Amino acid sequence: MTYSIICDFAGEPLQDMVRRDADGASVPTNAQTADSLAYRDWLGGGNAPTPLSIPSLAEAKSKRLAALAERRWRAETAGTSVNGMSLPTDERTQAKLTAAVVASVLDNNYTVNWKLADGAFVAFDHATLIAVAQGVRAHVQSCFDREAQLVAAIVAAQDGAALAAIDIDADWPG
C-alpha cells in the first residue's frame, strides 16, 4: 500500500488528506477511521507519501471549469420563487412550462393546474403562466450569467494561486 500527497489548485499540499494510490481514495490523516489508522500505521513503519505531480495550469483550469458547469447545473435546477410561489426549475419542469405557455398563447383562456415545489396545486391562467415562465427563465439565465462570470475569471487566472482563489460556490441566484 502506498499513499500520495494531495495538492490544491495552487500546488500546495493539503495537510489533512492523502490519496491512497491503490484506489485513488482520499484518506483523512487525523481522523479515527480505519483508513486513517491504517495510514498512520503505514507512516509508523517508516514510509512516507510520495508527491503527486502538480497538474499544469491548463489541466487545473479544465478541472475547475468542469466543476463549475456542475455547480451551475445545481443552482439552475435548485428551484426559484416567482410571485411568492416556490417552483422547481429542473429541465423537465422548464419543458412542461414552455409547453403550457405555448398552449396559453394559442388559447388565451387556457388554464392549467400547476404543481408547486411544496406539492400544492395552483391554477395558472394565461397571464400567470407568462409571469411564471419569465421568472423561471430569469432564474435560469442568472445561473448561466454567474457561470459566465466565473468562466472568465478561471480563464484569466495567471497561476494556481489565482485559480484557487476563485470561489465557484459563492453568489449563485437562489
ZALUM-707791 format. One record per residue (C-alpha): chain; x, y, z; residue number from 0. Coordinates in steps of 0.001 Angstrom, whole numbers, plus 500000, padded with zeros to 6 digits. Example, Ala and Ser with C-alpha at 12.3 -4.5 7.8 and 13.67 -1.06 7.14 Angstrom:
# ZALUM-707791
<chain=A; c1=512300; c2=495500; c3=507800; n=0>
<chain=A; c1=513670; c2=498940; c3=507140; n=1>
***
This chain:
# ZALUM-707791
<chain=A; c1=500000; c2=500000; c3=500000; n=0>
<chain=A; c1=501285; c2=503442; c3=499121; n=1>
<chain=A; c1=499934; c2=506955; c3=499569; n=2>
<chain=A; c1=500480; c2=510225; c3=497752; n=3>
<chain=A; c1=500311; c2=513827; c3=498843; n=4>
<chain=A; c1=497290; c2=515723; c3=497529; n=5>
<chain=A; c1=497815; c2=519303; c3=496373; n=6>
<chain=A; c1=495281; c2=522096; c3=495991; n=7>
<chain=A; c1=494852; c2=524154; c3=492813; n=8>
<chain=A; c1=497784; c2=526347; c3=493856; n=9>
<chain=A; c1=500056; c2=523311; c3=494164; n=10>
<chain=A; c1=500142; c2=523498; c3=497968; n=11>
<chain=A; c1=499952; c2=520145; c3=499783; n=12>
<chain=A; c1=496801; c2=519501; c3=501787; n=13>
<chain=A; c1=497745; c2=518924; c3=505415; n=14>
<chain=A; c1=494748; c2=516827; c3=506403; n=15>
<chain=A; c1=494310; c2=514471; c3=503452; n=16>
<chain=A; c1=496329; c2=511973; c3=501391; n=17>
<chain=A; c1=495491; c2=509818; c3=498384; n=18>
<chain=A; c1=495573; c2=506020; c3=498697; n=19>
<chain=A; c1=497276; c2=505002; c3=495470; n=20>
<chain=A; c1=495602; c2=501586; c3=495182; n=21>
<chain=A; c1=492155; c2=503027; c3=494552; n=22>
<chain=A; c1=492564; c2=506819; c3=494466; n=23>
<chain=A; c1=490539; c2=507272; c3=497654; n=24>
<chain=A; c1=491086; c2=510392; c3=499733; n=25>
<chain=A; c1=492077; c2=509451; c3=503278; n=26>
<chain=A; c1=491907; c2=511950; c3=506149; n=27>
<chain=A; c1=495192; c2=511931; c3=508041; n=28>
<chain=A; c1=493913; c2=512720; c3=511537; n=29>
<chain=A; c1=490507; c2=511039; c3=511719; n=30>
<chain=A; c1=489657; c2=507982; c3=513800; n=31>
<chain=A; c1=488625; c2=505889; c3=510805; n=32>
<chain=A; c1=490047; c2=502537; c3=509770; n=33>
<chain=A; c1=491597; c2=504157; c3=506687; n=34>
<chain=A; c1=493219; c2=506915; c3=508741; n=35>
<chain=A; c1=494565; c2=504466; c3=511313; n=36>
<chain=A; c1=495967; c2=502266; c3=508533; n=37>
<chain=A; c1=497676; c2=505329; c3=507049; n=38>
<chain=A; c1=499238; c2=506286; c3=510388; n=39>
<chain=A; c1=500415; c2=502686; c3=510914; n=40>
<chain=A; c1=501945; c2=502805; c3=507439; n=41>
<chain=A; c1=503741; c2=506049; c3=508363; n=42>
<chain=A; c1=504928; c2=504457; c3=511616; n=43>
<chain=A; c1=506557; c2=501726; c3=509551; n=44>
<chain=A; c1=508989; c2=504275; c3=508118; n=45>
<chain=A; c1=507050; c2=505042; c3=504952; n=46>
<chain=A; c1=506331; c2=508477; c3=503526; n=47>
<chain=A; c1=503736; c2=509617; c3=500992; n=48>
<chain=A; c1=505027; c2=510481; c3=497558; n=49>
<chain=A; c1=504252; c2=513827; c3=495994; n=50>
<chain=A; c1=501718; c2=513747; c3=493203; n=51>
<chain=A; c1=502686; c2=515645; c3=490135; n=52>
<chain=A; c1=501186; c2=519111; c3=490175; n=53>
<chain=A; c1=498721; c2=519497; c3=487311; n=54>
<chain=A; c1=499552; c2=522096; c3=484724; n=55>
<chain=A; c1=497586; c2=525321; c3=484889; n=56>
<chain=A; c1=495656; c2=524219; c3=481797; n=57>
<chain=A; c1=494736; c2=520895; c3=483457; n=58>
<chain=A; c1=493715; c2=522656; c3=486659; n=59>
<chain=A; c1=491582; c2=525119; c3=484702; n=60>
<chain=A; c1=489916; c2=522274; c3=482814; n=61>
<chain=A; c1=489000; c2=520519; c3=486076; n=62>
<chain=A; c1=487769; c2=523779; c3=487578; n=63>
<chain=A; c1=485603; c2=524510; c3=484511; n=64>
<chain=A; c1=484041; c2=521039; c3=484746; n=65>
<chain=A; c1=483311; c2=521580; c3=488450; n=66>
<chain=A; c1=481843; c2=524980; c3=487615; n=67>
<chain=A; c1=479471; c2=523540; c3=484996; n=68>
<chain=A; c1=478226; c2=521030; c3=487563; n=69>
<chain=A; c1=477793; c2=523823; c3=490135; n=70>
<chain=A; c1=475790; c2=525930; c3=487662; n=71>
<chain=A; c1=473534; c2=522976; c3=486927; n=72>
<chain=A; c1=472853; c2=522519; c3=490658; n=73>
<chain=A; c1=471949; c2=526205; c3=491011; n=74>
<chain=A; c1=469857; c2=526161; c3=487832; n=75>
<chain=A; c1=467787; c2=523180; c3=488940; n=76>
<chain=A; c1=467514; c2=524112; c3=492642; n=77>
<chain=A; c1=464244; c2=525972; c3=492154; n=78>
<chain=A; c1=463162; c2=529577; c3=492459; n=79>
<chain=A; c1=460356; c2=531718; c3=493794; n=80>
<chain=A; c1=458040; c2=533678; c3=491494; n=81>
<chain=A; c1=455299; c2=535883; c3=492925; n=82>
<chain=A; c1=455653; c2=534102; c3=496269; n=83>
<chain=A; c1=455324; c2=530634; c3=494731; n=84>
<chain=A; c1=458168; c2=528144; c3=495111; n=85>
<chain=A; c1=458774; c2=526449; c3=491764; n=86>
<chain=A; c1=461043; c2=523622; c3=490636; n=87>
<chain=A; c1=463419; c2=524594; c3=487824; n=88>
<chain=A; c1=464698; c2=521233; c3=486618; n=89>
<chain=A; c1=464805; c2=520627; c3=482866; n=90>
<chain=A; c1=461533; c2=518652; c3=482798; n=91>
<chain=A; c1=459682; c2=521422; c3=484608; n=92>
<chain=A; c1=461147; c2=524021; c3=482253; n=93>
<chain=A; c1=459978; c2=521978; c3=479250; n=94>
<chain=A; c1=456495; c2=521458; c3=480672; n=95>
<chain=A; c1=456225; c2=525150; c3=481499; n=96>
<chain=A; c1=457230; c2=526045; c3=477937; n=97>
<chain=A; c1=454551; c2=523711; c3=476565; n=98>
<chain=A; c1=451922; c2=525226; c3=478865; n=99>
<chain=A; c1=452899; c2=528743; c3=477775; n=100>
<chain=A; c1=452582; c2=527747; c3=474114; n=101>
<chain=A; c1=449137; c2=526309; c3=474829; n=102>
<chain=A; c1=448112; c2=529535; c3=476576; n=103>
<chain=A; c1=449401; c2=531655; c3=473691; n=104>
<chain=A; c1=447310; c2=529595; c3=471277; n=105>
<chain=A; c1=444281; c2=529899; c3=473579; n=106>
<chain=A; c1=444356; c2=532833; c3=475984; n=107>
<chain=A; c1=441559; c2=531191; c3=478010; n=108>
<chain=A; c1=443772; c2=528166; c3=478730; n=109>
<chain=A; c1=444332; c2=527347; c3=482402; n=110>
<chain=A; c1=446354; c2=524594; c3=483960; n=111>
<chain=A; c1=446677; c2=523152; c3=487454; n=112>
<chain=A; c1=450376; c2=523586; c3=488214; n=113>
<chain=A; c1=452191; c2=521671; c3=490944; n=114>
<chain=A; c1=454446; c2=523864; c3=493093; n=115>
<chain=A; c1=457644; c2=522733; c3=494811; n=116>
<chain=A; c1=455743; c2=522072; c3=498067; n=117>
<chain=A; c1=453296; c2=519749; c3=496286; n=118>
<chain=A; c1=450380; c2=522197; c3=496289; n=119>
<chain=A; c1=448437; c2=522770; c3=493080; n=120>
<chain=A; c1=447615; c2=526259; c3=491807; n=121>
<chain=A; c1=445529; c2=527215; c3=488767; n=122>
<chain=A; c1=447618; c2=529221; c3=486299; n=123>
<chain=A; c1=445830; c2=531301; c3=483706; n=124>
<chain=A; c1=447486; c2=532841; c3=480647; n=125>
<chain=A; c1=448916; c2=535876; c3=482488; n=126>
<chain=A; c1=450175; c2=533787; c3=485407; n=127>
<chain=A; c1=451805; c2=531264; c3=483076; n=128>
<chain=A; c1=453646; c2=534057; c3=481271; n=129>
<chain=A; c1=454800; c2=535618; c3=484564; n=130>
<chain=A; c1=455940; c2=532276; c3=485980; n=131>
<chain=A; c1=457746; c2=531331; c3=482762; n=132>
<chain=A; c1=459523; c2=534692; c3=482718; n=133>
<chain=A; c1=460532; c2=534263; c3=486363; n=134>
<chain=A; c1=461852; c2=530742; c3=485845; n=135>
<chain=A; c1=463667; c2=531835; c3=482692; n=136>
<chain=A; c1=465221; c2=534785; c3=484552; n=137>
<chain=A; c1=466445; c2=532394; c3=487260; n=138>
<chain=A; c1=467978; c2=530017; c3=484723; n=139>
<chain=A; c1=469603; c2=532878; c3=482812; n=140>
<chain=A; c1=471004; c2=534323; c3=486048; n=141>
<chain=A; c1=472689; c2=530978; c3=486694; n=142>
<chain=A; c1=474278; c2=530995; c3=483244; n=143>
<chain=A; c1=475318; c2=534633; c3=483720; n=144>
<chain=A; c1=477060; c2=533720; c3=487002; n=145>
<chain=A; c1=478758; c2=530793; c3=485291; n=146>
<chain=A; c1=479955; c2=533113; c3=482501; n=147>
<chain=A; c1=481498; c2=535484; c3=485073; n=148>
<chain=A; c1=483328; c2=532625; c3=486741; n=149>
<chain=A; c1=484460; c2=531113; c3=483424; n=150>
<chain=A; c1=486037; c2=534458; c3=482543; n=151>
<chain=A; c1=487820; c2=534550; c3=485903; n=152>
<chain=A; c1=489068; c2=530964; c3=485537; n=153>
<chain=A; c1=490317; c2=531565; c3=482000; n=154>
<chain=A; c1=492062; c2=534765; c3=483137; n=155>
<chain=A; c1=493786; c2=533144; c3=486142; n=156>
<chain=A; c1=497537; c2=533548; c3=485694; n=157>
<chain=A; c1=498617; c2=530867; c3=488161; n=158>
<chain=A; c1=497388; c2=528173; c3=490514; n=159>
<chain=A; c1=497002; c2=530577; c3=493437; n=160>
<chain=A; c1=494742; c2=532869; c3=491408; n=161>
<chain=A; c1=492739; c2=529847; c3=490264; n=162>
<chain=A; c1=492392; c2=528534; c3=493824; n=163>
<chain=A; c1=491117; c2=531936; c3=494979; n=164>
<chain=A; c1=488062; c2=531719; c3=492691; n=165>
<chain=A; c1=485090; c2=530624; c3=494796; n=166>
<chain=A; c1=482776; c2=528767; c3=492448; n=167>
<chain=A; c1=480225; c2=528253; c3=495224; n=168>
<chain=A; c1=479582; c2=531923; c3=496009; n=169>
<chain=A; c1=476920; c2=534328; c3=494780; n=170>
<chain=A; c1=474579; c2=531983; c3=492927; n=171>
<chain=A; c1=470968; c2=533039; c3=492407; n=172>
<chain=A; c1=468609; c2=531393; c3=494810; n=173>
***
